[in-house]
């Protein structure tokens, strides 16, 4: 699923573990598995996806 970073940061990440058992959220660009869809005309990256989840349909 392609998501803007600010929206991805609200999603649960099953790969992050918390010692106290609390859920952990997506780290977006701070995660080494985050993949950007493409850069826009200004060179800014907006949408991306979790590389651990595989390449989503429609990704270039």
N, C-alpha and C positions, 0 to 999 in steps of 0.2 A: 504494500500500500504506500503510495507516494504521499508524503506529508510535509508541510512546512515545519521547520525546526520547533517553532513555538507550540505547535499542536502535538508534535511527536513527544515532547517533554512531559506530556500529560498521560502517556501510555505506559503500562506496566512492562517491565523488562524481566523475563524469567531467568536471564543469565546473571543478573546481579544478585548477590546474596547479602542479607543483613544478618548480623549475629543475633539480634533480638527478635527475629522472625517477621519484622515489618516488610512491607512490599517496597520495592525500589523502582524508580521511574527511569525512562529512557534518558540517556545523557546527550543525545543528538550528536552534534559535531565533536563533542569531547570524547566520544567512543571511537575506538579504532576501526570498528566495523560499520560505521555510518558511511553511506555512499550518497553522493550528490547526483541528482538527475542530470543537470547540465547548468552551465552558467548563462545568465541572460546577457543582453547587449552591453550592460555596464560591467560585466564580469562578476556580478554578485550571484551567489548561490542561494537558492531559496528552498526548493523541494528536494527531498531525499528519501532514503529508506534504510532499513536495517539490513546489512549485508548477511547477517546470520540467518535471516528469514528467507533468503534467496532473492533473486531478481524478480520484481513484480511484473505482471503483464503490462505491456505498453512502455516499459522503460527502455531508454536508448543505450 
